């Protein structure tokens, strides 16, 4: 198929968004009126015959119900419109719009836009997945996570918008709930207090979504998303909050509602209280199965927390026997079973999009003891990780690749059942991407412990950016894209490292 989207108007749109002049692209009746579409447009959940289109209207005096027209075209000039409809944006959902055009053709690019109250949105570009029985030559995608607004600019998104991608996988921490510390001397600050109410979360999403480089990437390709902790509160686990707040379920429900309102999710995904379903399967024709999971909603609370607190801790294994309880789960028993049933042995590749580093990460010299581990990630649930890897082995899942984020560092790892045996079989490859902007640990600290983890081929906590992938039937090629100056919105972005995974050969290999 011919890859579309390199026309001049697309380049003009991206350049305008990255330059911060998105409102100039809006056509509306009165230039003095606040732009309704100031948060941009987005698409997601691509299937062979449909996608989800998103926007949210802003305005001080919006009517209770605003008719919003949308249309989808085969060309960016909108000469050939193939679908159109009307949604009603209402205050109960923050005047957000989740349109779901169906009957589209598989494996092709489309353009879309919205109109309301005499104004027109910027155009977005999206695409459908290949047909279930088709064998596409490639899947080009990126993974990203952790875009704390007051930790840096979004040059990574600006660079990603220039890439030729079919898909973005966002793996958590789209917003951060914190207030910016009063003494922080930073060019960008969070507006408002720490998020607790529905209004707080809505305002925080609106602040993030005003960033022109983030808008550019949303307008450039469909996204598949899952969340991590900061969309709600740091280190939350089910109904247990970091501060052990008895009213946390109310806060969790508000956060889930705002999350759905601000992402290209279908209407059927709208949460009911705290319940929102984020574990899904997406097939890219016969080439690959993409699986997303939720590692927050059903997990057991972290083991051995600090006195009087919930959340994570870094502990010596000998001091925390609860870590070795085989019944503890990160995904919850039903989701573990769902994942077990989701692996597809008929497709060449299985991609698991989850939140954090899955490989064991021991912070203690083995000569000094049995290990020191951080309890919020998979190291805090070692038997759950073992069950997952044993399922991969038993089902002979071909070319399993685990994708993650959360830890604000780039890691490339081999996944296996026996971490202490360098000759143990490698069952899957792992690529855990660094943050878009959130600060990482000192590289010197990481350098001290990398020798304790020989299954880690790469570890850099001093890099901000994203990972870019090109998947073919015979190999997966990976580029680690790194931002030179995190506080420069126009920073150069370069490739820090390249890896490949050859089909039939688990484990990543360095590439030139």
C-alpha positions as CSV (number, residue, x, y, z in Angstrom):
1,X,0.0,0.0,0.0
2,X,1.2,3.6,-0.7
3,X,1.9,5.4,2.6
4,X,-0.1,8.6,2.6
5,X,0.3,11.9,4.5
6,X,3.4,13.5,3.2
7,X,1.5,16.3,1.5
8,X,2.3,20.0,2.0
9,X,-0.8,20.7,4.2
10,X,0.2,18.1,6.7
11,X,3.7,19.6,7.0
12,X,2.1,23.1,7.4
13,X,-0.2,21.8,10.1
14,X,2.7,20.2,12.0
15,X,4.9,23.3,11.7
16,X,2.1,25.5,12.9
17,X,1.3,23.4,15.9
18,X,5.0,23.0,16.9
19,X,5.5,26.7,16.5
20,X,2.6,27.3,19.0
21,X,0.2,29.0,16.5
22,X,-2.5,26.4,16.3
23,X,-5.3,28.9,16.8
24,X,-4.4,30.5,13.5
25,X,-5.6,27.3,11.8
26,X,-9.1,27.6,13.3
27,X,-11.8,29.0,11.0
28,X,-14.5,30.6,13.1
29,X,-17.1,33.3,12.7
30,X,-15.6,35.8,15.1
31,X,-11.9,36.0,15.7
32,X,-12.4,37.6,19.1
33,X,-14.3,34.6,20.4
34,X,-12.2,32.1,22.4
35,X,-11.3,29.2,20.2
36,X,-13.5,26.2,21.0
37,X,-10.9,23.7,19.8
38,X,-8.0,25.0,21.8
39,X,-7.2,21.5,23.1
40,X,-6.8,20.1,19.6
41,X,-8.0,16.8,18.2
42,X,-7.0,13.2,18.6
43,X,-7.9,9.7,17.4
44,X,-7.4,6.2,18.8
45,X,-8.5,2.6,19.2
46,X,-7.9,1.8,15.5
47,X,-9.8,-1.3,14.2
48,X,-10.1,-2.5,10.5
49,X,-13.4,-0.7,10.0
50,X,-13.5,2.1,12.6
51,X,-11.6,4.5,14.8
52,X,-12.5,6.9,17.7
53,X,-12.2,10.6,17.1
54,X,-11.8,13.0,20.0
55,X,-12.0,16.7,20.8
56,X,-13.2,18.8,23.7
57,X,-14.9,22.2,23.5
58,X,-13.7,25.1,25.7
59,X,-15.6,28.2,26.5
60,X,-16.9,30.3,29.4
61,X,-20.5,30.2,28.4
62,X,-21.1,27.0,26.4
63,X,-24.7,25.9,26.0
64,X,-25.8,22.8,28.0
65,X,-25.7,20.7,24.8
66,X,-23.6,21.8,21.8
67,X,-24.1,20.0,18.5
68,X,-20.7,19.1,17.1
69,X,-20.4,17.9,13.5
70,X,-17.6,15.7,12.5
71,X,-16.5,14.4,9.1
72,X,-13.9,11.9,7.8
73,X,-12.3,12.2,4.3
74,X,-10.0,10.1,2.2
75,X,-7.9,13.2,1.4
76,X,-6.6,16.1,3.5
77,X,-8.5,18.6,1.3
78,X,-11.8,16.9,2.3
79,X,-12.9,16.5,-1.3
80,X,-14.0,12.9,-0.7
81,X,-15.9,12.7,2.6
82,X,-16.7,9.1,3.5
83,X,-18.4,9.5,6.9
84,X,-20.0,12.3,8.8
85,X,-22.2,12.7,11.9
86,X,-23.2,14.8,14.9
87,X,-22.4,14.4,18.6
88,X,-23.6,16.5,21.4
89,X,-21.0,17.9,23.8
90,X,-22.4,18.3,27.3
91,X,-21.1,19.6,30.6
92,X,-21.5,16.2,32.3
93,X,-18.6,15.0,30.2
94,X,-16.6,18.3,30.1
95,X,-18.0,19.0,26.6
96,X,-15.8,16.2,25.3
97,X,-16.6,14.5,22.0
98,X,-16.0,10.8,21.3
99,X,-17.2,10.1,17.7
100,X,-17.0,6.6,16.3
101,X,-17.2,6.5,12.5
102,X,-17.7,2.9,11.3
103,X,-17.7,1.3,7.9
104,X,-14.2,2.6,7.0
105,X,-11.8,0.7,4.7
106,X,-9.1,-1.3,6.4
107,X,-5.4,-0.4,6.3
108,X,-5.7,3.2,5.0
109,X,-5.2,6.8,6.1
110,X,-8.0,9.2,6.7
111,X,-8.4,12.9,7.7
112,X,-11.0,14.2,10.1
113,X,-12.2,17.5,11.6
114,X,-15.0,18.9,13.8
115,X,-17.3,22.0,13.5
116,X,-19.4,23.6,16.3
117,X,-20.9,27.1,16.9
118,X,-19.4,28.5,13.7
119,X,-15.9,27.3,14.4
120,X,-13.8,24.5,12.8
121,X,-11.1,22.5,14.4
122,X,-7.7,21.7,13.0
123,X,-7.6,18.6,10.8
124,X,-6.3,15.4,12.2
125,X,-4.8,12.4,10.4
126,X,-5.7,8.8,11.4
127,X,-5.8,5.3,10.0
128,X,-7.5,2.0,10.3
129,X,-5.9,-1.3,11.2
130,X,-5.3,-3.9,8.5
131,X,-8.0,-6.5,7.9
132,X,-7.9,-9.5,10.1
133,X,-6.7,-11.8,7.3
134,X,-4.3,-9.3,5.7
135,X,-0.5,-9.6,6.1
136,X,0.9,-6.0,6.2
137,X,4.5,-5.6,5.4
138,X,5.3,-3.3,8.4
139,X,4.0,-1.7,11.6
140,X,5.7,1.5,12.5
141,X,5.0,2.7,16.0
142,X,6.4,4.5,19.0
143,X,6.1,4.1,22.8
144,X,6.0,7.0,25.2
145,X,5.2,7.7,28.9
146,X,5.7,10.1,31.8
147,X,5.3,13.7,30.5
148,X,5.4,15.8,33.6
149,X,4.6,19.3,32.5
150,X,6.8,21.1,35.0
151,X,9.8,18.9,34.4
152,X,10.5,19.9,30.8
153,X,9.3,20.9,27.3
154,X,7.9,18.4,24.8
155,X,10.5,18.4,22.1
156,X,10.1,14.6,22.0
157,X,6.6,15.0,20.8
158,X,7.7,17.5,18.2
159,X,10.3,15.1,16.9
160,X,7.8,12.2,16.9
161,X,5.4,14.2,14.8
162,X,8.0,14.2,12.1
163,X,8.3,10.5,12.0
164,X,6.3,8.2,9.7
165,X,4.3,6.2,12.3
166,X,1.2,4.1,12.1
167,X,0.5,4.2,15.8
168,X,1.5,5.6,19.2
169,X,1.3,3.4,22.4
170,X,1.1,5.6,25.5
171,X,2.0,3.6,28.6
172,X,1.0,5.8,31.5
173,X,1.5,9.1,33.4
174,X,-0.2,11.3,30.8
175,X,-0.6,13.9,33.6
176,X,0.9,14.4,37.0
177,X,-1.4,15.1,39.9
178,X,1.1,17.1,42.0
179,X,1.2,20.9,42.5
180,X,4.4,22.4,41.5
181,X,6.5,23.1,44.6
182,X,6.4,26.8,45.5
183,X,10.2,27.1,45.5
184,X,10.7,25.4,42.1
185,X,12.3,27.7,39.6
186,X,11.0,26.2,36.4
187,X,9.8,27.8,33.2
188,X,6.5,25.8,33.3
189,X,4.4,25.2,36.4
190,X,1.3,23.2,37.1
191,X,-1.7,25.4,37.5
192,X,-3.7,24.8,40.6
193,X,-3.3,22.5,43.6
194,X,-2.7,18.8,43.8
195,X,-5.6,17.2,41.8
196,X,-8.3,15.7,44.0
197,X,-11.7,16.7,42.5
198,X,-13.1,16.2,39.0
199,X,-12.6,19.9,38.3
200,X,-9.0,19.6,39.3
201,X,-8.3,16.7,37.0
202,X,-10.2,18.3,34.1
203,X,-8.1,21.5,34.5
204,X,-4.9,19.6,34.6
205,X,-5.7,17.7,31.4
206,X,-6.6,21.0,29.7
207,X,-3.3,22.5,30.7
208,X,-1.3,19.6,29.3
209,X,-3.4,19.4,26.1
210,X,-2.7,23.0,25.3
211,X,0.9,22.1,24.5
212,X,1.3,22.5,20.7
213,X,3.8,19.7,20.3
214,X,1.6,17.2,22.1
215,X,-1.3,18.4,20.0
216,X,0.8,17.9,16.8
217,X,1.4,14.2,17.7
218,X,-2.2,13.6,18.6
219,X,-3.2,15.0,15.2
220,X,-0.7,12.9,13.3
221,X,-1.6,9.2,14.1
222,X,-4.0,7.2,16.2
223,X,-3.1,6.4,19.8
224,X,-3.7,3.3,22.1
225,X,-3.4,4.3,25.7
226,X,-3.3,2.8,29.2
227,X,-2.6,4.5,32.5
228,X,-0.3,4.3,35.4
229,X,-0.4,5.9,38.8
230,X,-0.1,9.7,38.2
231,X,-3.4,9.9,36.3
232,X,-4.8,9.3,39.8
233,X,-2.2,9.5,42.6
234,X,1.4,8.4,43.0
235,X,1.7,4.6,43.8
236,X,-2.1,4.0,44.1
237,X,-3.1,0.3,44.2
238,X,-6.8,-0.5,43.8
239,X,-8.6,1.4,46.5
240,X,-5.5,2.0,48.6
241,X,-3.8,5.4,48.2
242,X,-0.4,6.5,49.2
243,X,-1.7,8.6,52.0
244,X,-4.2,5.9,53.1
245,X,-7.1,8.4,52.5
246,X,-10.4,6.6,53.4
247,X,-12.1,8.8,50.7
248,X,-9.7,7.7,48.0
249,X,-12.4,5.8,46.0
250,X,-14.1,9.1,45.3
251,X,-10.9,10.7,44.1
252,X,-10.2,7.6,42.0
253,X,-13.6,7.8,40.3
254,X,-13.1,11.5,39.5
255,X,-9.7,10.7,38.0
256,X,-11.1,7.9,35.9
257,X,-13.9,10.1,34.6
258,X,-11.5,12.9,33.6
259,X,-9.1,10.4,32.0
260,X,-11.8,9.0,29.7
261,X,-13.1,12.5,28.9
262,X,-9.7,13.6,27.6
263,X,-8.6,10.6,25.5
264,X,-9.8,9.0,22.2
265,X,-11.7,6.2,24.0
266,X,-15.0,4.8,22.8
267,X,-18.2,5.7,24.6
268,X,-18.5,2.2,25.9
269,X,-15.3,2.7,27.9
270,X,-16.8,5.5,29.9
271,X,-16.1,4.6,33.6
272,X,-18.8,3.6,36.1
273,X,-17.4,5.0,39.3
274,X,-13.9,3.6,39.6
275,X,-14.5,0.9,37.0
276,X,-12.8,1.5,33.6
277,X,-11.6,-1.2,31.3
278,X,-8.1,-0.6,29.9
279,X,-7.0,-4.1,29.0
280,X,-7.6,-4.7,25.3
281,X,-6.4,-6.7,22.3
282,X,-5.6,-5.0,19.0
283,X,-4.5,-7.1,16.0
284,X,-2.4,-5.6,13.2
285,X,-3.6,-8.0,10.5
286,X,-1.7,-11.3,10.6
287,X,1.5,-9.5,11.6
288,X,1.1,-8.8,15.3
289,X,-1.1,-8.8,18.3
290,X,-0.9,-5.8,20.6
291,X,-2.1,-6.3,24.2
292,X,-2.6,-3.6,26.7
293,X,-3.1,-4.2,30.5
294,X,-4.0,-2.2,33.6
295,X,-1.5,-2.7,36.4
296,X,-3.2,-0.4,38.9
297,X,-6.8,-1.1,39.3
298,X,-6.7,-4.7,40.6
299,X,-3.2,-5.1,42.1
300,X,-2.5,-6.1,45.7
301,X,-1.1,-3.2,47.7
302,X,2.7,-2.9,47.7
303,X,4.5,-5.0,50.2
304,X,6.3,-3.6,53.2
305,X,5.3,0.1,52.9
306,X,6.8,2.8,55.1
307,X,5.1,3.0,58.5
308,X,1.8,4.8,58.3
309,X,1.8,5.0,54.5
310,X,0.7,3.1,51.5
311,X,2.7,2.9,48.2
312,X,6.2,1.8,47.3
313,X,9.4,1.3,49.2
314,X,12.8,0.0,48.3
315,X,13.5,-3.0,50.6
316,X,16.1,-5.7,51.2
317,X,14.5,-9.1,50.4
318,X,15.6,-10.5,53.7
319,X,13.6,-7.8,55.5
320,X,10.4,-8.2,53.5
321,X,9.1,-11.8,53.5
322,X,5.8,-10.6,52.0
323,X,7.5,-10.2,48.7
324,X,7.8,-14.0,48.5
325,X,4.0,-14.6,49.0
326,X,3.1,-16.5,45.8
327,X,-0.5,-15.3,45.8
328,X,0.3,-11.6,45.4
329,X,-0.7,-10.2,42.0
330,X,0.1,-7.0,40.0
331,X,-2.7,-7.5,37.5
332,X,-5.4,-9.2,39.6
333,X,-6.3,-12.9,39.1
334,X,-9.0,-12.2,36.4
335,X,-6.7,-10.1,34.3
336,X,-3.9,-12.6,34.7
337,X,-6.3,-15.2,33.2
338,X,-7.4,-12.8,30.5
339,X,-3.8,-12.1,29.5
340,X,-3.1,-15.9,29.5
341,X,-5.9,-16.3,27.0
342,X,-4.8,-13.3,24.9
343,X,-1.4,-14.6,23.7
344,X,-1.7,-15.6,20.0
345,X,0.5,-18.4,18.7
346,X,-0.7,-17.9,15.1
347,X,0.8,-14.4,14.6
348,X,4.5,-13.9,14.2
349,X,4.7,-11.2,17.0
350,X,3.0,-10.6,20.3
351,X,3.5,-7.1,21.8
352,X,2.6,-6.6,25.5
353,X,2.1,-2.9,26.3
354,X,2.2,-2.4,30.0
355,X,3.4,0.2,32.4
356,X,6.8,-0.5,33.9
357,X,10.1,-2.5,33.9
358,X,9.4,-6.2,33.9
359,X,13.0,-7.5,34.1
360,X,14.4,-8.0,37.6
361,X,16.3,-5.0,38.8
362,X,18.5,-5.8,41.8
363,X,20.0,-2.9,43.6
364,X,22.3,-4.9,45.8
365,X,25.6,-6.6,45.1
366,X,24.8,-10.4,45.2
367,X,27.8,-10.8,47.5
368,X,26.1,-8.6,50.1
369,X,22.7,-10.3,50.2
370,X,19.8,-11.9,48.3
371,X,18.7,-8.6,46.7
372,X,17.2,-5.1,47.2
373,X,14.1,-4.3,45.2
374,X,11.6,-1.5,44.5
375,X,8.1,-2.7,45.5
376,X,5.9,-0.8,43.1
377,X,7.1,-2.5,39.9
378,X,7.2,-6.2,38.9
379,X,10.0,-6.8,41.4
380,X,7.4,-6.2,44.1
381,X,5.3,-9.1,42.6
382,X,7.9,-11.6,41.6
383,X,5.6,-14.6,41.5
384,X,3.1,-12.8,39.3
385,X,6.0,-12.1,36.9
386,X,7.0,-15.7,37.0
387,X,3.4,-16.8,36.2
388,X,3.4,-14.5,33.2
389,X,6.7,-15.8,31.9
390,X,5.7,-19.4,32.5
391,X,2.6,-18.9,30.5
392,X,4.7,-17.5,27.6
393,X,6.9,-20.6,27.8
394,X,4.0,-23.1,28.1
395,X,2.1,-21.6,25.2
396,X,5.1,-21.2,23.0
397,X,4.2,-17.7,22.2
398,X,6.3,-16.6,19.2
399,X,8.4,-13.5,19.4
400,X,7.0,-12.0,22.6
401,X,8.1,-8.4,23.2
402,X,7.3,-6.5,26.4
403,X,7.0,-2.7,26.2
404,X,7.1,-0.5,29.3
405,X,7.7,3.0,30.8
406,X,7.3,4.5,34.2
407,X,10.9,4.4,35.5
408,X,12.2,7.5,33.6
409,X,15.1,5.5,32.0
410,X,15.8,3.6,28.9
411,X,16.2,-0.2,29.5
412,X,16.7,-3.0,27.0
413,X,16.5,-6.4,28.6
414,X,16.1,-10.2,28.2
415,X,13.2,-11.8,30.1
416,X,13.7,-15.2,31.6
417,X,12.7,-17.4,34.5
418,X,16.1,-17.8,36.1
419,X,17.8,-14.4,36.5
420,X,20.8,-15.8,38.2
421,X,21.7,-18.2,35.3
422,X,23.2,-16.4,32.4
423,X,22.6,-19.5,30.3
424,X,18.9,-19.7,31.1
425,X,16.6,-19.5,28.0
426,X,15.4,-16.0,27.0
427,X,11.6,-16.1,26.8
428,X,10.9,-12.5,25.6
429,X,12.6,-9.2,24.8
430,X,11.9,-6.1,26.7
431,X,12.1,-2.4,25.8
432,X,11.3,0.0,28.6
433,X,11.2,3.5,27.4
434,X,12.3,6.6,29.2
435,X,10.1,9.6,30.0
436,X,9.0,12.3,27.6
437,X,10.0,14.9,30.2
438,X,9.9,13.6,33.8
439,X,13.2,13.6,35.7
440,X,15.3,10.5,36.0
441,X,17.8,9.3,38.6
442,X,21.4,10.1,38.4
443,X,23.2,8.0,35.9
444,X,26.0,7.4,38.3
445,X,23.6,5.6,40.6
446,X,22.4,3.4,37.8
447,X,26.0,2.6,36.7
448,X,26.7,1.2,40.2
449,X,24.0,-1.4,40.0
450,X,23.9,-2.4,36.3
451,X,26.6,-5.0,36.9
452,X,24.3,-6.8,39.2
453,X,21.8,-7.2,36.4
454,X,23.6,-8.9,33.4
455,X,20.3,-9.4,31.6
456,X,20.0,-5.7,31.1
457,X,21.8,-4.8,27.8
458,X,21.2,-1.0,28.2
459,X,20.4,1.3,31.0
460,X,20.3,5.1,30.8
461,X,18.5,7.3,33.2
462,X,19.9,10.6,31.9
463,X,17.9,10.4,28.6
464,X,14.5,11.9,27.9
465,X,12.6,10.9,24.8
466,X,10.8,7.9,23.3
467,X,11.4,4.7,21.4
468,X,10.6,4.2,17.8
469,X,9.9,0.7,16.3
470,X,9.6,-0.8,12.8
471,X,8.1,-4.3,12.9
472,X,8.3,-6.7,10.0
473,X,7.6,-10.4,9.9
474,X,11.3,-11.3,10.2
475,X,12.6,-8.6,12.6
476,X,11.8,-5.7,15.0
477,X,14.1,-2.7,14.7
478,X,14.2,-0.2,17.5
479,X,15.6,3.3,17.9
480,X,16.0,5.1,21.2
481,X,15.3,8.8,20.5
482,X,16.9,11.1,23.0
483,X,16.3,14.8,23.6
484,X,19.5,16.9,23.9
485,X,18.1,19.8,26.0
486,X,14.9,18.9,28.0
487,X,14.0,22.5,28.7
488,X,14.3,23.6,25.1
489,X,11.1,23.1,23.1
490,X,13.1,23.2,19.9
491,X,15.8,20.8,21.2
492,X,17.6,18.5,18.7
493,X,16.6,14.9,19.1
494,X,18.9,12.1,18.0
495,X,19.2,8.3,18.1
496,X,21.0,7.3,21.2
497,X,21.1,3.6,20.4
498,X,19.6,1.0,18.0
499,X,18.6,-2.6,18.6
500,X,17.0,-5.4,16.7
501,X,15.1,-8.6,17.6
502,X,15.3,-11.3,15.0
503,X,12.2,-13.5,14.6
504,X,12.8,-16.8,16.2
505,X,15.7,-15.5,18.3
506,X,14.4,-14.0,21.6
507,X,16.6,-11.2,23.0
508,X,17.7,-7.8,21.7
509,X,20.9,-7.4,19.7
510,X,22.7,-4.1,19.4
511,X,22.6,-2.7,15.9
512,X,24.7,-0.1,14.1
